[in-house]
């Protein structure tokens, strides 16, 4: 029997590392076939298999270091770390990459390698496309980076847009002002924004034009300087709309375009502007395409299984 000991500083540190009802510790035991005991600040890990013991120690030690440096993680993050061997050397890069927003109660960090690549791409490039399934954080992280840029004074406004396919881009028949008209289409962006700032602050930002929301058609003819622009659900844009949108980029601005090519609402046979853009723009310096996958899903664990099941079903019908 092989045995190793990890010293835990106090009960608070133990609670964070072990998880609620020892959920995280139990996942490690099951994944590596180890047993554990905790007494007087010492976590003993034991296994018949030496290499498995080494891997378990590496994962637990890595997350313990994250905790000691102010980071946060969940049982879902532990699942991801167990499944991805190459992640074991990069705990700090991912889980200690804090995106500061206006809310101190919200800790926003990437939760996977794909998400880390995504936010790093946004930091380094003026135009970033993120393509992947639901639940991978495409919209949420784009909003976090936009709020962070506004907080730092890197931009003076945030512009949120989305193709309003369901209304045929014709919103005149809907009641209310433009904010009320586009609310159903931009709700995911609002929800993300409200998670990162006080509702009164969000309302003030919208009233003062610091945060602007508009359907994609309203972007025509504008030049957007000193702005962080997010286009959500880009798979529902046409090639013409995408070209119009991309050419709105002005000085000192950054654009993030997100979409899931498996969930297009365009009429059958109509080409997606997102796929068309990728075919034309991939490889141009300053424009980056980040592919997200099921392994980057950070919603309920069943969401990842659902995505994988539908993907298998789509492959069978090809």
Beta strands, then each sheet from edge to edge (+ up, - down):
strand 1: 2-7
strand 2: 35-39
strand 3: 42-47
strand 4: 98-99
strand 5: 108-109
strand 6: 127-131
strand 7: 157-162
strand 8: 211-215
strand 9: 227-232
strand 10: 254-259
strand 11: 287-291
sheet 1: 1+ 3- 2+
sheet 2: 4+ 5-
sheet 3: 8+ 7+ 9+ 10+ 6+ 11+
end
